[in-house]
Amino acid sequence: MQTVKIGNTNWRTSNIALGIMRMGTCSVDQAVAALQAAHTAGNELP
């Protein structure tokens, strides 16, 4: 997975993120499924 440096810090993060602003409208099962799918997809990236 490719990462990027955050500003003038030593912190690094993936260059792709999952936005969850509207996750509160999902059921717990839907939210869990979305997070699991994102995690699986992230592990499949080169």
C-alpha positions in Angstrom: 0.0 0.0 0.0 1.3 3.4 -0.9 1.6 5.9 1.9 2.1 9.7 2.1 3.7 11.9 4.8 1.4 14.2 6.7 2.6 17.8 6.6 5.8 18.5 8.6 5.3 15.5 10.9 6.8 12.0 11.0 3.3 10.6 10.5 2.4 8.5 7.4 -1.0 7.3 6.2 -2.4 5.5 3.3 -3.0 7.6 0.2 -6.6 6.3 0.0 -9.1 6.8 2.9 -12.6 5.7 3.6 -14.9 8.5 4.4 -17.5 7.7 7.1 -19.4 11.0 7.5 -22.7 9.3 6.7 -22.0 6.0 8.3 -24.4 6.9 11.1 -27.3 6.3 8.7 -26.3 2.6 8.2 -27.3 -0.3 10.4 -24.6 -1.9 12.5 -24.4 -4.8 10.0 -24.1 -2.4 7.0 -21.3 -0.4 8.8 -19.4 -3.6 9.7 -19.7 -4.9 6.1 -18.4 -1.6 4.7 -15.4 -1.5 7.1 -14.6 -5.1 6.4 -14.8 -4.6 2.6 -12.5 -1.5 2.9 -10.0 -3.5 5.0 -10.0 -6.4 2.6 -9.5 -4.1 -0.4 -6.7 -2.2 1.3 -4.8 -5.5 1.9 -5.1 -6.4 -1.7 -3.4 -3.2 -3.0 0.2 -3.5 -4.1 
